[in-house]
């Protein structure tokens, strides 16, 4: 039977392989949350088109401001695919550190 440490290492390795590979298959189109933000800001309509002046469907009155640390999973346009790969790896590592920290605190509280 596989030891816990080996299972964790295999899981992290699998997450890295999937994350790095996914960069090359990801769509450049906005996801649902980003699309909703564009709609609230009046930058698009429900049909996906840019609103025309005076369009009653373009609400434009809403405000939504958020800047992600690594927008669109990149480290900037100039970094290209390498920047996307580095952003995915950083996200996976930071997520794993957070999960392990919470697990350690939970295990200490049980003891």
N, CA, C and O atoms as a printed pandas DataFrame, in Angstrom:
     atom_number atom_name residue_name chain_id  residue_number  x_coord  y_coord  z_coord
0              1         N          UNK        A               1    0.839   -1.187    0.000
1              2        CA          UNK        A               1    0.000    0.000    0.000
2              3         C          UNK        A               1    0.878    1.242    0.000
3              4         O          UNK        A               1    1.934    1.278    0.631
4              5         N          UNK        A               2    0.426    2.240   -0.707
5              6        CA          UNK        A               2    1.172    3.478   -0.855
6              7         C          UNK        A               2    1.139    4.276    0.444
7              8         O          UNK        A               2    0.083    4.430    1.059
8              9         N          UNK        A               3    2.294    4.780    0.856
9             10        CA          UNK        A               3    2.343    5.603    2.061
10            11         C          UNK        A               3    1.723    6.964    1.783
11            12         O          UNK        A               3    1.592    7.380    0.632
12            13         N          UNK        A               4    1.345    7.644    2.849
13            14        CA          UNK        A               4    0.698    8.949    2.720
14            15         C          UNK        A               4    1.589    9.942    1.985
15            16         O          UNK        A               4    1.113   10.680    1.123
16            17         N          UNK        A               5    2.855    9.967    2.311
17            18        CA          UNK        A               5    3.790   10.909    1.675
18            19         C          UNK        A               5    3.875   10.646    0.168
19            20         O          UNK        A               5    3.888   11.583   -0.631
20            21         N          UNK        A               6    3.932    9.376   -0.210
21            22        CA          UNK        A               6    3.987    9.044   -1.632
22            23         C          UNK        A               6    2.697    9.446   -2.343
23            24         O          UNK        A               6    2.725    9.901   -3.486
24            25         N          UNK        A               7    1.582    9.277   -1.666
25            26        CA          UNK        A               7    0.288    9.654   -2.236
26            27         C          UNK        A               7    0.207   11.168   -2.441
27            28         O          UNK        A               7   -0.303   11.636   -3.458
28            29         N          UNK        A               8    0.709   11.921   -1.477
29            30        CA          UNK        A               8    0.703   13.387   -1.590
30            31         C          UNK        A               8    1.610   13.833   -2.734
31            32         O          UNK        A               8    1.227   14.690   -3.531
32            33         N          UNK        A               9    2.797   13.262   -2.819
33            34        CA          UNK        A               9    3.725   13.616   -3.893
34            35         C          UNK        A               9    3.122   13.266   -5.253
35            36         O          UNK        A               9    3.235   14.044   -6.201
36            37         N          UNK        A              10    2.487   12.111   -5.351
37            38        CA          UNK        A              10    1.847   11.717   -6.614
38            39         C          UNK        A              10    0.707   12.676   -6.956
39            40         O          UNK        A              10    0.535   13.030   -8.122
40            41         N          UNK        A              11   -0.074   13.100   -5.961
41            42        CA          UNK        A              11   -1.165   14.039   -6.192
42            43         C          UNK        A              11   -0.669   15.397   -6.650
43            44         O          UNK        A              11   -1.235   15.991   -7.569
44            45         N          UNK        A              12    0.384   15.893   -6.017
45            46        CA          UNK        A              12    0.959   17.184   -6.415
46            47         C          UNK        A              12    1.530   17.088   -7.831
47            48         O          UNK        A              12    1.333   17.992   -8.642
48            49         N          UNK        A              13    2.228   16.008   -8.124
49            50        CA          UNK        A              13    2.785   15.824   -9.469
50            51         C          UNK        A              13    1.673   15.771  -10.516
51            52         O          UNK        A              13    1.799   16.372  -11.584
52            53         N          UNK        A              14    0.595   15.061  -10.221
53            54        CA          UNK        A              14   -0.529   14.972  -11.144
54            55         C          UNK        A              14   -1.178   16.343  -11.343
55            56         O          UNK        A              14   -1.526   16.707  -12.466
56            57         N          UNK        A              15   -1.340   17.098  -10.267
57            58        CA          UNK        A              15   -1.923   18.446  -10.370
58            59         C          UNK        A              15   -1.042   19.348  -11.232
59            60         O          UNK        A              15   -1.552   20.128  -12.037
60            61         N          UNK        A              16    0.263   19.245  -11.068
61            62        CA          UNK        A              16    1.173   20.058  -11.875
62            63         C          UNK        A              16    1.107   19.673  -13.347
63            64         O          UNK        A              16    1.088   20.543  -14.218
64            65         N          UNK        A              17    1.072   18.375  -13.627
65            66        CA          UNK        A              17    0.993   17.923  -15.027
66            67         C          UNK        A              17   -0.307   18.408  -15.669
67            68         O          UNK        A              17   -0.295   18.930  -16.784
68            69         N          UNK        A              18   -1.418   18.237  -14.971
69            70        CA          UNK        A              18   -2.711   18.684  -15.512
70            71         C          UNK        A              18   -2.731   20.194  -15.678
71            72         O          UNK        A              18   -3.179   20.696  -16.709
72            73         N          UNK        A              19   -2.252   20.924  -14.680
73            74        CA          UNK        A              19   -2.251   22.385  -14.742
74            75         C          UNK        A              19   -1.397   22.923  -15.870
75            76         O          UNK        A              19   -1.819   23.825  -16.595
76            77         N          UNK        A              20   -0.203   22.381  -16.027
77            78        CA          UNK        A              20    0.702   22.852  -17.078
78            79         C          UNK        A              20    0.153   22.487  -18.454
79            80         O          UNK        A              20    0.251   23.284  -19.388
80            81         N          UNK        A              21   -0.414   21.312  -18.589
81            82        CA          UNK        A              21   -0.975   20.880  -19.873
82            83         C          UNK        A              21   -2.218   21.694  -20.225
83            84         O          UNK        A              21   -2.441   22.003  -21.396
84            85         N          UNK        A              22   -3.024   22.041  -19.232
85            86        CA          UNK        A              22   -4.271   22.772  -19.472
86            87         C          UNK        A              22   -4.036   24.146  -20.071
87            88         O          UNK        A              22   -4.903   24.668  -20.773
88            89         N          UNK        A              23   -2.878   24.744  -19.809
89            90        CA          UNK        A              23   -2.570   26.070  -20.340
90            91         C          UNK        A              23   -2.683   26.085  -21.862
91            92         O          UNK        A              23   -3.134   27.070  -22.447
92            93         N          UNK        A              24   -2.280   25.012  -22.485
93            94        CA          UNK        A              24   -2.243   24.980  -23.938
94            95         C          UNK        A              24   -3.608   24.668  -24.565
95            96         O          UNK        A              24   -3.773   24.791  -25.778
96            97         N          UNK        A              25   -4.583   24.266  -23.745
97            98        CA          UNK        A              25   -5.919   23.963  -24.243
98            99         C          UNK        A              25   -6.969   24.970  -23.772
99           100         O          UNK        A              25   -8.131   24.874  -24.167
100          101         N          UNK        A              26   -6.581   25.924  -22.942
101          102        CA          UNK        A              26   -7.529   26.872  -22.350
102          103         C          UNK        A              26   -8.051   27.864  -23.389
103          104         O          UNK        A              26   -7.342   28.240  -24.322
104          105         N          UNK        A              27   -9.288   28.272  -23.208
105          106        CA          UNK        A              27   -9.918   29.240  -24.099
106          107         C          UNK        A              27   -9.567   30.658  -23.659
107          108         O          UNK        A              27   -9.403   30.929  -22.469
108          109         N          UNK        A              28   -9.456   31.537  -24.616
109          110        CA          UNK        A              28   -9.204   32.939  -24.308
110          111         C          UNK        A              28  -10.476   33.715  -24.046
111          112         O          UNK        A              28  -10.416   34.892  -23.692
112          113         N          UNK        A              29  -11.633   33.080  -24.214
113          114        CA          UNK        A              29  -12.910   33.745  -23.988
114          115         C          UNK        A              29  -13.148   33.921  -22.491
115          116         O          UNK        A              29  -12.648   33.129  -21.693
116          117         N          UNK        A              30  -13.907   34.953  -22.096
117          118        CA          UNK        A              30  -14.178   35.167  -20.671
118          119         C          UNK        A              30  -15.043   34.049  -20.087
119          120         O          UNK        A              30  -15.915   33.501  -20.761
120          121         N          UNK        A              31  -14.783   33.728  -18.826
121          122        CA          UNK        A              31  -15.611   32.736  -18.142
122          123         C          UNK        A              31  -16.899   33.412  -17.663
123          124         O          UNK        A              31  -17.117   34.593  -17.935
124          125         N          UNK        A              32  -17.736   32.680  -16.963
125          126        CA          UNK        A              32  -19.025   33.206  -16.536
126          127         C          UNK        A              32  -18.927   34.410  -15.626
127          128         O          UNK        A              32  -19.681   35.369  -15.795
128          129         N          UNK        A              33  -18.018   34.386  -14.663
129          130        CA          UNK        A              33  -17.867   35.508  -13.732
130          131         C          UNK        A              33  -17.362   36.754  -14.453
131          132         O          UNK        A              33  -17.866   37.856  -14.239
132          133         N          UNK        A              34  -16.376   36.568  -15.297
133          134        CA          UNK        A              34  -15.824   37.692  -16.038
134          135         C          UNK        A              34  -16.867   38.261  -17.010
135          136         O          UNK        A              34  -16.964   39.475  -17.186
136          137         N          UNK        A              35  -17.633   37.384  -17.626
137          138        CA          UNK        A              35  -18.692   37.811  -18.536
138          139         C          UNK        A              35  -19.761   38.608  -17.795
139          140         O          UNK        A              35  -20.260   39.611  -18.305
140          141         N          UNK        A              36  -20.113   38.158  -16.588
141          142        CA          UNK        A              36  -21.086   38.890  -15.772
142          143         C          UNK        A              36  -20.565   40.271  -15.393
143          144         O          UNK        A              36  -21.324   41.240  -15.382
144          145         N          UNK        A              37  -19.277   40.367  -15.084
145          146        CA          UNK        A              37  -18.681   41.660  -14.746
146          147         C          UNK        A              37  -18.734   42.604  -15.940
147          148         O          UNK        A              37  -19.018   43.791  -15.778
148          149         N          UNK        A              38  -18.464   42.088  -17.141
149          150        CA          UNK        A              38  -18.561   42.921  -18.339
150          151         C          UNK        A              38  -19.978   43.424  -18.535
151          152         O          UNK        A              38  -20.181   44.572  -18.928
152          153         N          UNK        A              39  -20.967   42.571  -18.262
153          154        CA          UNK        A              39  -22.367   42.963  -18.412
154          155         C          UNK        A              39  -22.727   44.057  -17.409
155          156         O          UNK        A              39  -23.371   45.042  -17.769
156          157         N          UNK        A              40  -22.315   43.888  -16.153
157          158        CA          UNK        A              40  -22.614   44.870  -15.107
158          159         C          UNK        A              40  -21.974   46.215  -15.436
159          160         O          UNK        A              40  -22.558   47.267  -15.175
160          161         N          UNK        A              41  -20.785   46.180  -16.003
161          162        CA          UNK        A              41  -20.087   47.418  -16.357
162          163         C          UNK        A              41  -20.624   48.034  -17.646
163          164         O          UNK        A              41  -20.234   49.144  -18.009
164          165         N          UNK        A              42  -21.513   47.329  -18.338
165          166        CA          UNK        A              42  -22.061   47.855  -19.575
166          167         C          UNK        A              42  -21.153   47.670  -20.766
167          168         O          UNK        A              42  -21.345   48.316  -21.796
168          169         N          UNK        A              43  -20.152   46.786  -20.647
169          170        CA          UNK        A              43  -19.216   46.567  -21.737
170          171         C          UNK        A              43  -19.705   45.502  -22.719
171          172         O          UNK        A              43  -19.110   45.332  -23.784
172          173         N          UNK        A              44  -20.773   44.786  -22.380
173          174        CA          UNK        A              44  -21.361   43.810  -23.289
174          175         C          UNK        A              44  -22.826   43.625  -22.950
175          176         O          UNK        A              44  -23.272   43.983  -21.860
176          177         N          UNK        A              45  -23.563   43.068  -23.882
177          178        CA          UNK        A              45  -24.971   42.779  -23.662
178          179         C          UNK        A              45  -25.118   41.287  -23.381
179          180         O          UNK        A              45  -24.138   40.541  -23.412
180          181         N          UNK        A              46  -26.327   40.866  -23.112
181          182        CA          UNK        A              46  -26.545   39.442  -22.845
182          183         C          UNK        A              46  -26.280   38.577  -24.068
183          184         O          UNK        A              46  -26.042   37.376  -23.936
184          185         N          UNK        A              47  -26.319   39.163  -25.241
185          186        CA          UNK        A              47  -26.028   38.399  -26.462
186          187         C          UNK        A              47  -24.540   38.342  -26.750
187          188         O          UNK        A              47  -24.124   37.665  -27.690
188          189         N          UNK        A              48  -23.726   39.037  -25.963
189          190        CA          UNK        A              48  -22.283   38.996  -26.119
190          191         C          UNK        A              48  -21.709   40.123  -26.953
191          192         O          UNK        A              48  -20.489   40.251  -27.060
192          193         N          UNK        A              49  -22.568   40.948  -27.548
193          194        CA          UNK        A              49  -22.095   42.050  -28.363
194          195         C          UNK        A              49  -21.757   43.249  -27.480
195          196         O          UNK        A              49  -22.239   43.372  -26.355
196          197         N          UNK        A              50  -20.926   44.117  -28.013
197          198        CA          UNK        A              50  -20.666   45.379  -27.320
198          199         C          UNK        A              50  -21.926   46.233  -27.440
199          200         O          UNK        A              50  -22.501   46.315  -28.526
200          201         N          UNK        A              51  -22.368   46.868  -26.361
201          202        CA          UNK        A              51  -23.610   47.657  -26.425
202          203         C          UNK        A              51  -23.440   48.908  -27.273
203          204         O          UNK        A              51  -22.369   49.514  -27.314
204          205         N          UNK        A              52  -24.513   49.274  -27.944
205          206        CA          UNK        A              52  -24.521   50.513  -28.716
206          207         C          UNK        A              52  -24.971   51.648  -27.800
207          208         O          UNK        A              52  -25.615   51.420  -26.776
208          209         N          UNK        A              53  -24.625   52.859  -28.181
209          210        CA          UNK        A              53  -25.042   54.019  -27.392
210          211         C          UNK        A              53  -26.554   54.055  -27.295
211          212         O          UNK        A              53  -27.241   53.866  -28.298
212          213         N          UNK        A              54  -27.082   54.294  -26.111
213          214        CA          UNK        A              54  -28.515   54.386  -25.904
214          215         C          UNK        A              54  -29.214   53.039  -25.855
215          216         O          UNK        A              54  -30.444   52.987  -25.817
216          217         N          UNK        A              55  -28.461   51.948  -25.856
217          218        CA          UNK        A              55  -29.049   50.605  -25.817
218          219         C          UNK        A              55  -29.658   50.385  -24.437
219          220         O          UNK        A              55  -28.938   50.457  -23.441
220          221         N          UNK        A              56  -30.980   50.114  -24.342
221          222        CA          UNK        A              56  -31.601   49.935  -23.032
222          223         C          UNK        A              56  -31.105   48.698  -22.299
223          224         O          UNK        A              56  -31.239   48.601  -21.079
224          225         N          UNK        A              57  -30.531   47.751  -23.037
225          226        CA          UNK        A              57  -30.029   46.541  -22.385
226          227         C          UNK        A              57  -28.687   46.788  -21.693
227          228         O          UNK        A              57  -28.318   46.051  -20.778
228          229         N          UNK        A              58  -27.972   47.796  -22.116
229          230        CA          UNK        A              58  -26.672   48.119  -21.533
230          231         C          UNK        A              58  -26.896   48.944  -20.285
231          232         O          UNK        A              58  -27.181   50.138  -20.367
232          233         N          UNK        A              59  -26.767   48.313  -19.129
233          234        CA          UNK        A              59  -27.060   49.023  -17.893
234          235         C          UNK        A              59  -25.961   50.008  -17.532
235          236         O          UNK        A              59  -26.280   51.129  -17.135
236          237         N          UNK        A              60  -24.721   49.666  -17.645
237          238        CA          UNK        A              60  -23.609   50.578  -17.476
238          239         C          UNK        A              60  -23.543   51.326  -16.167
239          240         O          UNK        A              60  -22.517   51.942  -15.878
240          241         N          UNK        A              61  -24.594   51.303  -15.354
241          242        CA          UNK        A              61  -24.597   52.064  -14.111
242          243         C          UNK        A              61  -23.866   51.308  -13.006
243          244         O          UNK        A              61  -23.432   51.911  -12.025
244          245         N          UNK        A              62  -23.730   50.014  -13.157
245          246        CA          UNK        A              62  -23.078   49.213  -12.128
246          247         C          UNK        A              62  -21.579   49.449  -12.116
247          248         O          UNK        A              62  -20.977   49.796  -13.132
248          249         N          UNK        A              63  -21.005   49.257  -10.969
249          250        CA          UNK        A              63  -19.561   49.364  -10.878
250          251         C          UNK        A              63  -19.020   48.069  -10.332
251          252         O          UNK        A              63  -19.564   47.490   -9.392
252          253         N          UNK        A              64  -17.963   47.634  -10.926
253          254        CA          UNK        A              64  -17.327   46.399  -10.496
254          255         C          UNK        A              64  -15.842   46.571  -10.703
255          256         O          UNK        A              64  -15.393   46.772  -11.831
256          257         N          UNK        A              65  -15.078   46.496   -9.645
257          258        CA          UNK        A              65  -13.637   46.665   -9.770
258          259         C          UNK        A              65  -12.931   45.589   -8.965
259          260         O          UNK        A              65  -13.131   45.440   -7.759
260          261         N          UNK        A              66  -12.106   44.852   -9.671
261          262        CA          UNK        A              66  -11.291   43.829   -9.010
262          263         C          UNK        A              66  -10.111   43.538   -9.907
263          264         O          UNK        A              66  -10.285   43.318  -11.106
264          265         N          UNK        A              67   -8.946   43.532   -9.365
265          266        CA          UNK        A              67   -7.749   43.194  -10.125
266          267         C          UNK        A              67   -7.131   41.949   -9.500
267          268         O          UNK        A              67   -6.665   41.978   -8.361
268          269         N          UNK        A              68   -7.134   40.875  -10.247
269          270        CA          UNK        A              68   -6.581   39.609   -9.765
270          271         C          UNK        A              68   -5.061   39.704   -9.693
271          272         O          UNK        A              68   -4.447   40.452  -10.454
272          273         N          UNK        A              69   -4.450   38.945   -8.776
273          274        CA          UNK        A              69   -2.988   38.956   -8.694
274          275         C          UNK        A              69   -2.332   38.468   -9.987
275          276         O          UNK        A              69   -1.292   38.985  -10.395
276          277         N          UNK        A              70   -2.939   37.481  -10.622
277          278        CA          UNK        A              70   -2.439   36.963  -11.896
278          279         C          UNK        A              70   -3.621   36.876  -12.859
279          280         O          UNK        A              70   -4.155   35.790  -13.087
280          281         N          UNK        A              71   -4.038   38.027  -13.433
281          282        CA          UNK        A              71   -5.230   38.020  -14.280
282          283         C          UNK        A              71   -5.090   37.071  -15.464
283          284         O          UNK        A              71   -4.046   37.008  -16.113
284          285         N          UNK        A              72   -6.154   36.343  -15.727
285          286        CA          UNK        A              72   -6.200   35.364  -16.817
286          287         C          UNK        A              72   -5.076   34.336  -16.731
287          288         O          UNK        A              72   -4.606   33.831  -17.751
288          289         N          UNK        A              73   -4.651   34.033  -15.513
289          290        CA          UNK        A              73   -3.620   33.024  -15.275
290          291         C          UNK        A              73   -2.341   33.325  -16.034
291          292         O          UNK        A              73   -1.740   32.422  -16.617
292          293         N          UNK        A              74   -1.915   34.587  -16.035
293          294        CA          UNK        A              74   -0.679   34.971  -16.710
294          295         C          UNK        A              74    0.154   35.851  -15.790
295          296         O          UNK        A              74   -0.314   36.337  -14.761
296          297         N          UNK        A              75    1.380   36.034  -16.190
297          298        CA          UNK        A              75    2.262   36.977  -15.506
298          299         C          UNK        A              75    2.489   38.193  -16.393
299          300         O          UNK        A              75    3.470   38.920  -16.234
300          301         N          UNK        A              76    1.569   38.405  -17.325
301          302        CA          UNK        A              76    1.657   39.527  -18.248
302          303         C          UNK        A              76    1.733   39.044  -19.683
303          304         O          UNK        A              76    2.146   37.918  -19.957
304          305         N          UNK        A              77    1.331   39.909  -20.584
305          306        CA          UNK        A              77    1.317   39.555  -22.005
306          307         C          UNK        A              77    2.703   39.211  -22.525
307          308         O          UNK        A              77    2.853   38.309  -23.349
308          309         N          UNK        A              78    3.723   39.930  -22.044
309          310        CA          UNK        A              78    5.068   39.714  -22.558
310          311         C          UNK        A              78    5.649   38.355  -22.152
311          312         O          UNK        A              78    6.580   37.868  -22.792
312          313         N          UNK        A              79    5.109   37.740  -21.097
313          314        CA          UNK        A              79    5.626   36.444  -20.648
314          315         C          UNK        A              79    5.110   35.290  -21.503
315          316         O          UNK        A              79    5.740   34.234  -21.542
316          317         N          UNK        A              80    3.985   35.464  -22.183
317          318        CA          UNK        A              80    3.453   34.438  -23.079
318          319         C          UNK        A              80    3.050   33.168  -22.349
319          320         O          UNK        A              80    2.617   33.210  -21.197
320          321         N          UNK        A              81    3.196   32.042  -23.029
321          322        CA          UNK        A              81    2.812   30.742  -22.458
322          323         C          UNK        A              81    3.670   30.388  -21.248
323          324         O          UNK        A              81    3.185   29.743  -20.318
324          325         N          UNK        A              82    4.929   30.796  -21.245
325          326        CA          UNK        A              82    5.798   30.520  -20.092
326          327         C          UNK        A              82    5.249   31.204  -18.839
327          328         O          UNK        A              82    5.295   30.637  -17.747
328          329         N          UNK        A              83    4.730   32.421  -19.001
329          330        CA          UNK        A              83    4.121   33.132  -17.875
330          331         C          UNK        A              83    2.872   32.437  -17.380
331          332         O          UNK        A              83    2.614   32.396  -16.177
332          333         N          UNK        A              84    2.085   31.882  -18.314
333          334        CA          UNK        A              84    0.888   31.140  -17.925
334          335         C          UNK        A              84    1.265   29.889  -17.142
335          336         O          UNK        A              84    0.638   29.570  -16.132
336          337         N          UNK        A              85    2.292   29.180  -17.611
337          338        CA          UNK        A              85    2.745   27.974  -16.916
338          339         C          UNK        A              85    3.235   28.326  -15.519
339          340         O          UNK        A              85    2.908   27.633  -14.556
340          341         N          UNK        A              86    4.021   29.400  -15.399
341          342        CA          UNK        A              86    4.528   29.805  -14.079
342          343         C          UNK        A              86    3.387   30.224  -13.152
343          344         O          UNK        A              86    3.428   29.935  -11.957
344          345         N          UNK        A              87    2.374   30.898  -13.685
345          346        CA          UNK        A              87    1.231   31.303  -12.870
346          347         C          UNK        A              87    0.456   30.088  -12.374
347          348         O          UNK        A              87    0.030   30.056  -11.220
348          349         N          UNK        A              88    0.269   29.089  -13.234
349          350        CA          UNK        A              88   -0.431   27.864  -12.826
350          351         C          UNK        A              88    0.359   27.139  -11.747
351          352         O          UNK        A              88   -0.212   26.691  -10.753
352          353         N          UNK        A              89    1.667   27.021  -11.938
353          354        CA          UNK        A              89    2.508   26.338  -10.940
354          355         C          UNK        A              89    2.452   27.086   -9.610
355          356         O          UNK        A              89    2.332   26.463   -8.555
356          357         N          UNK        A              90    2.539   28.413   -9.651
357          358        CA          UNK        A              90    2.465   29.208   -8.416
358          359         C          UNK        A              90    1.118   29.009   -7.732
359          360         O          UNK        A              90    1.058   28.872   -6.510
360          361         N          UNK        A              91    0.040   28.992   -8.506
361          362        CA          UNK        A              91   -1.287   28.771   -7.934
362          363         C          UNK        A              91   -1.428   27.410   -7.284
363          364         O          UNK        A              91   -2.001   27.289   -6.201
364          365         N          UNK        A              92   -0.907   26.381   -7.943
365          366        CA          UNK        A              92   -0.974   25.023   -7.386
366          367         C          UNK        A              92   -0.166   24.942   -6.103
367          368         O          UNK        A              92   -0.634   24.392   -5.106
368          369         N          UNK        A              93    1.038   25.484   -6.124
369          370        CA          UNK        A              93    1.897   25.426   -4.920
370          371         C          UNK        A              93    1.254   26.201   -3.767
371          372         O          UNK        A              93    1.224   25.711   -2.638
372          373         N          UNK        A              94    0.746   27.394   -4.037
373          374        CA          UNK        A              94    0.102   28.174   -2.969
374          375         C          UNK        A              94   -1.147   27.479   -2.433
375          376         O          UNK        A              94   -1.413   27.515   -1.231
376          377         N          UNK        A              95   -1.905   26.853   -3.312
377          378        CA          UNK        A              95   -3.096   26.107   -2.870
378          379         C          UNK        A              95   -2.706   24.939   -1.987
379          380         O          UNK        A              95   -3.323   24.702   -0.948
380          381         N          UNK        A              96   -1.687   24.213   -2.397
381          382        CA          UNK        A              96   -1.239   23.058   -1.605
382          383         C          UNK        A              96   -0.710   23.493   -0.233
383          384         O          UNK        A              96   -0.969   22.836    0.775
384          385         N          UNK        A              97    0.024   24.593   -0.203
385          386        CA          UNK        A              97    0.524   25.099    1.082
386          387         C          UNK        A              97   -0.649   25.451    1.987
387          388         O          UNK        A              97   -0.631   25.132    3.176
388          389         N          UNK        A              98   -1.661   26.101    1.441
389          390        CA          UNK        A              98   -2.849   26.437    2.228
390          391         C          UNK        A              98   -3.576   25.217    2.741
391          392         O          UNK        A              98   -3.985   25.175    3.902
392          393         N          UNK        A              99   -3.743   24.215    1.881
393          394        CA          UNK        A              99   -4.429   22.984    2.286
394          395         C          UNK        A              99   -3.645   22.269    3.383
395          396         O          UNK        A              99   -4.226   21.816    4.369
396          397         N          UNK        A             100   -2.334   22.166    3.214
397          398        CA          UNK        A             100   -1.525   21.491    4.224
398          399         C          UNK        A             100   -1.522   22.251    5.552
399          400         O          UNK        A             100   -1.503   21.635    6.618
400          401         N          UNK        A             101   -1.541   23.591    5.495
401          402        CA          UNK        A             101   -1.590   24.393    6.719
402          403         C          UNK        A             101   -2.907   24.158    7.460
403          404         O          UNK        A             101   -2.911   23.975    8.677
404          405         N          UNK        A             102   -4.016   24.164    6.731
405          406        CA          UNK        A             102   -5.315   23.917    7.363
406          407         C          UNK        A             102   -5.372   22.494    7.927
407          408         O          UNK        A             102   -5.889   22.283    9.024
408          409         N          UNK        A             103   -4.846   21.523    7.185
409          410        CA          UNK        A             103   -4.843   20.139    7.662
410          411         C          UNK        A             103   -4.003   19.998    8.927
411          412         O          UNK        A             103   -4.379   19.265    9.842
412          413         N          UNK        A             104   -2.891   20.681    8.985
413          414        CA          UNK        A             104   -2.024   20.598   10.167
414          415         C          UNK        A             104   -2.718   21.203   11.388
415          416         O          UNK        A             104   -2.655   20.648   12.485
416          417         N          UNK        A             105   -3.383   22.349   11.189
417          418        CA          UNK        A             105   -4.112   22.989   12.284
418          419         C          UNK        A             105   -5.252   22.095   12.743
419          420         O          UNK        A             105   -5.483   21.954   13.944
420          421         N          UNK        A             106   -5.967   21.490   11.801
421          422        CA          UNK        A             106   -7.086   20.600   12.158
422          423         C          UNK        A             106   -6.586   19.370   12.901
423          424         O          UNK        A             106   -7.217   18.921   13.857
424          425         N          UNK        A             107   -5.443   18.819   12.461
425          426        CA          UNK        A             107   -4.900   17.640   13.134
426          427         C          UNK        A             107   -4.403   17.990   14.531
427          428         O          UNK        A             107   -4.535   17.181   15.449
428          429         N          UNK        A             108   -3.833   19.181   14.709
429          430        CA          UNK        A             108   -3.354   19.595   16.024
430          431         C          UNK        A             108   -4.533   19.803   16.979
431          432         O          UNK        A             108   -4.432   19.517   18.172
432          433         N          UNK        A             109   -5.641   20.299   16.447
433          434        CA          UNK        A             109   -6.817   20.513   17.285
434          435         C          UNK        A             109   -7.460   19.212   17.716
435          436         O          UNK        A             109   -8.120   19.162   18.754
436          437         N          UNK        A             110   -7.280   18.168   16.940
437          438        CA          UNK        A             110   -7.840   16.855   17.269
438          439         C          UNK        A             110   -7.026   16.127   18.332
439          440         O          UNK        A             110   -7.559   15.320   19.093
440          441         N          UNK        A             111   -5.733   16.422   18.373
441          442        CA          UNK        A             111   -4.846   15.715   19.305
442          443         C          UNK        A             111   -4.996   16.139   20.737
443          444         O          UNK        A             111   -4.304   15.617   21.612
